């Protein structure tokens, strides 16, 4: 048993405390965790697949989904360029877990992923240049292109606030006062993704009414990776492959999550993004 709260100024073991403590031994903020959250997930999934024929195969997948939970768990997506901004690991009001029931932090409503592998129809044994001389085939034959496309809509974000309730809750949120607007204006601070005007400080002694995740939707994600490969057959079992990979081939900006700390000067501002285009080369020997 930890015991009740000791006010500031309580003498414990000969020491006068400067902050509230708990129990006869003067513990600080004591946290108890348990895996007792609830989650439900529903989705519509569709796949269009082209099986390999004539040098081409590919697949397009689409997911329309909705995930709801009252506890996003410990495994968020922390980082300076991540697009996710989950709430912490505790309920705002320990006695009202249902008050944290909201969208999962990774709940992107629409998700599309696609890939293709296409062996170009040029060179010996191909549609064009079937009897091409060996020297010419070494230049124009055995090429393939391989795109990968990833796209999803934005993630529901948490808005964190100060402890207006006075309960020392480790999770605090402001009040949500209406629909969130997205001006997306640019200043020296960065990109103002959403307007702070939709949020306010809760009255003293109350919890904020913003949902745990989802009052704000973050930026979406678009990425096209592209690989160009050239094979140099040596024998039936051995070949050399030269390839060039273009990661984020079109250099599309994928913005990080905005500042979600209510009351800070850059609240709602994005000033980071994920990696720009990267190009890498490789030479491989298969045997």
N, C-alpha and C positions, 0 to 999 in steps of 0.2 A: 504494500500500500504506500503510495507516494505521499498522500496527505493533501491538505488544502493549500490555498495560495497565501503567502506571507507578503504583506505590503512592504513597500520601500521603507527602510529604516529599522526593520526587524533585526534584533541581535541574535545571531546564530553562532554558537561555538565561540563566543567572544568577539565576533565580527559584525559590524553594522552593515547591513546590505544596502546597496545603492540602486538596485532594481528589484522588481517583484521576484520572489522565489517560491518554491513549492516544498511542503513537508518539513519535518523537523531537521533534516539535513541540508536544507537550502538548495535544492536542485534548481537549475535553470529551466529553460523551456524544454519540457519533456514531450517527446513525440512517440506515439505508438502506431505502428503500421501493420496492416493485414491485407491479404489479397481477398477482398470481399466486394469488389466492384462488379457491376453488371454491364453487359454489352449486348447489343443485337445488331445484326448485319443482314441487309437484303440487297440483292443486285439482279440486274438483267445483263446477261453476258451473251455476246454474239461473236462468232469467229467465221471469217471467210478465208478459205485455204486453197492455194493452188499447188497441187503436188508436182513433183519434178517431171517435166517433159520438155523436150526441145530446148534444153539448157536453162529453163526458167522454173523457179519455185518461189513461193511467197506466202505471206499470211497477214491478214488485218484482223485485229481484235478490238472490240469495243465493250466497255463496261459502263453501265449506269447504276450508281450505287448510293446507298445511304447507310451510315453507321451511327448509332447512338450509344452513349455510355454515361455512367455517372462517375467514372474515374478513368482518366487517360493513362494511368500507370506511370511507372518510372522511366519507361523507355521512349522518351521524346526524341526530338531531332535538334538537339542543341548545337549551336555553331554560329559563326559570324555571317555565313552566306546561305544558311538553310532557309527554305521557304515555309517551314512549319514553326509554329509558336504555341506549343501546348501549355496548358496550365500546369501547376506543380503537381505534387504527389498526394495532396491532402484535400479533403473537402473544406470548402469555405466555412460552412457551419457543420460541425461534427454531428449535431443532432438532427440534421436535415440533409442526408445524402441525396435525396431526390432533387434538391435545389441545384445540384451540379449536373443533372441529366441534360446532356447537350450532344452536339455532333462530335464524333471522334476527331482528333487533331489531324489525322491523315485522310479524312473523308472528302476526297475530291469527287465531285458529282459525276463528271464525265472523264473517261480515260480512254485514249486510243493509243495502240502500239501496232507497228507494222514493220515488216522486214521483207526483203527480196534478195534472191541470189540469181544473177543473170550472166550466163556465159555468152559473151558476144559471138555472133554467128560468122566470124571471120577466121580463115585459116584452113589448114589441111583437115579434111573430113567434115568441115562445117558447111553451112548453106552457101556461103560466099567464099570462093577460093578453095574449093574442095581439093583441087590438084595443085595447089600453090607450091612453088619451089621451096625447098627447105630454108634457104636464106631469107626469103620474104616471110615465110611462116614464123621464123624466129623473131621477127619484128612485130607482125600484126596478128599472129595467132595466139590462142590460149589466154586471152584476156577475160576477166570477169569483173562485174561491178556489183556492189553489195550495200544497198542503203538500209538504214534502220531509222524509223521515225517514232518519236515519243511525244505525246501531247496530253496534257490534262488541265482541267480548270483549277482555280485557286483553292487553297486549303483554308478551313475555318480557323481563325486565330483567337487567342486569349487576350483580353485586355486586363492588365494587372493594375491594382491601385493601392492605396494606403489603408491602414487598420482603423477604419472609422467605427467599427463595432466595439473596439476596446477589449476584445477577447484574446488578443495576441495570436489570432489565427494566422497560420503560415500562408494561407491563400486569401487574398483580398481583391475584390473587383469593384469598379465604380458603378454608378447607375447608368443604364442605357435609356435615353430619353426619346428615341425615335429612330427612323431609318437613317442609316449611315450613308453619307455622300462621299463620292470618290472624285475629287477635283483633279488629281494627277498633275498638279502644277509643279514647275521646277524652280528652285531657288538655290542660293549658295549652300544651303543645308542639305539639299538633295531633292528627291521626288516626294511631294506631299501626296501619299497614296490615298489616305482618307482624311476627312475633316474631324478635328477634335470636338466640334460643336455638339455632336450627338451624345456626349458623355458629361457626367457631373459627379461631384463628390457626394456620397450618401450622408444622410443626417447622422449626427453623433449617436452612437449606440445602435446603429443598424448596419446590416450587410448590404453590399451592392447587389443590384438586380440583374446585372449583365450575365448572360449565360457563360458557363465555364469555357466553352469554345464556340465561336461562330458569330459573335456580333459583327465581326469584320471578316471579309474574305480576302485573302492575300492574292498576289499576282499568280497568274497561270504559268505553265511551263511548256516550252516548245523546243525540241531538239531534233536535229537531223544529223546523223553520223553516216559517213560515206567511206567505203573502202574500194580501192582499185587494185586488182591483183593480176600478176602476170606469171604464168607457170612455164618453166623450162624443163620438159620431160627429158630424163636421161635414160632410164629403163622403165619397165612396167611398174616397178616398185619404188623407184627413186626419182625425185625431181627437186629442182630449186625453184623457190617462189620469192618473187619480189612484190612487195605490197606497200601501198601508201594509204594511211588512214587519216581521215579528216573528222575530228571530233568537234561537234557544233559547227558543221561545215559552212553554214550561212551566217555564222557569227551573230546569232540571235541573242539579244540580252535577256537573260532569265534573272529577274530581280530577286533579291533576298526578301525576307519578311520585314515589314516596317517596324519601327520602334513601337512596342505595345505597352509601354509604361506610362499610364495616365498621369498627367501633371508635369512631365518632363518637357524641356524646351523643344525637343525634336519628336514629340509624340505624333505618330502617324507618318513619319518620314522614312523613306528608304534611301540608304546611302551605301549600299553594297550590292553586288551581283555575283552570280556564279561564273565559272571560268569562261573566258572567251575562246575563240577557235584555237584548236591545237592540231598540228600536223605531225605525224610520225611516220618514219620509214623503217622497213624491216626486210631482211634477207634471210630466208629459211631454207634449210636442207631437209627434205623428207626422205626417209628410208624405211 
